């Protein structure tokens, strides 16, 4: 007697899918780019976004953890640059004069 062929495979026999993890790699790259751009302009806005995206990419187990960590570090550097600007000339933006 042959076993029926229309039986479904068990859940643990299926190959793993990335599902919600598939967008972690672009998050890591975006975190890096925003952190880098934030060093020059809009550091109040781009710094926290870079930190949040880098942290989220690490939490979602990106295949680029170095880039996500670098994005977090650049986001923190954005906020440090902003703090230096605020203490130096009491402004929230770059001053050329």
C-alpha positions in Angstrom: 0.0 0.0 0.0 1.4 3.4 -1.0 1.3 6.4 1.3 -1.0 9.3 0.1 0.9 11.9 -1.9 -1.3 14.8 -1.1 -0.1 15.2 2.5 1.4 18.5 3.4 4.9 18.7 4.7 5.4 19.5 8.4 6.2 23.1 9.3 9.7 22.3 10.5 10.5 20.6 7.2 9.9 23.7 5.1 13.0 25.8 4.2 13.3 28.9 6.4 12.1 32.2 4.9 13.4 35.6 5.8 10.0 37.2 5.8 10.2 40.4 7.9 14.0 40.2 7.9 14.4 40.9 4.2 14.3 44.6 4.7 17.1 44.7 7.3 19.9 45.1 4.8 18.5 48.3 3.1 17.9 49.6 6.6 21.6 49.2 7.5 22.7 50.9 4.3 20.2 53.7 4.8 21.4 54.2 8.4 25.0 54.6 7.2 24.1 57.0 4.4 21.9 59.2 6.6 24.5 59.3 9.4 27.1 60.3 6.9 25.0 63.0 5.3 23.8 64.2 8.8 27.4 65.2 9.6 27.1 68.0 7.2 23.4 69.0 7.2 20.2 68.4 9.2 22.0 66.6 12.0 19.2 67.2 14.4 16.9 65.2 12.1 19.2 62.7 10.4 21.2 61.6 13.5 18.3 60.1 15.4 16.9 58.5 12.3 20.3 56.9 11.5 20.5 55.6 15.1 16.9 54.1 14.9 17.4 52.5 11.5 20.8 51.0 12.5 19.4 49.6 15.7 16.3 48.2 13.9 18.6 46.6 11.3 20.7 44.9 14.0 17.5 43.7 15.8 16.3 42.2 12.6 19.6 40.4 12.1 20.9 42.1 9.0 23.6 40.4 7.0 25.5 43.8 7.2 26.0 44.3 10.9 29.1 46.4 10.4 27.3 48.9 8.3 24.4 49.1 10.8 26.9 49.7 13.7 28.7 52.4 11.6 25.3 54.0 10.9 24.6 54.1 14.7 28.0 55.6 15.4 27.6 58.2 12.7 24.2 59.1 14.1 25.7 59.6 17.5 28.4 61.7 15.9 25.7 63.8 14.3 24.3 64.6 17.7 27.8 65.4 19.1 28.4 67.8 16.2 25.1 69.4 16.9 25.9 69.8 20.6 29.3 71.4 19.7 27.5 73.8 17.3 25.0 74.8 19.9 27.6 75.4 22.6 30.0 77.2 20.2 27.7 79.9 18.8 24.2 79.2 20.2 22.7 78.1 16.9 21.0 75.0 15.6 22.7 75.1 12.2 26.0 75.6 10.5 27.2 79.2 10.4 29.5 80.4 7.6 30.2 83.8 9.1 
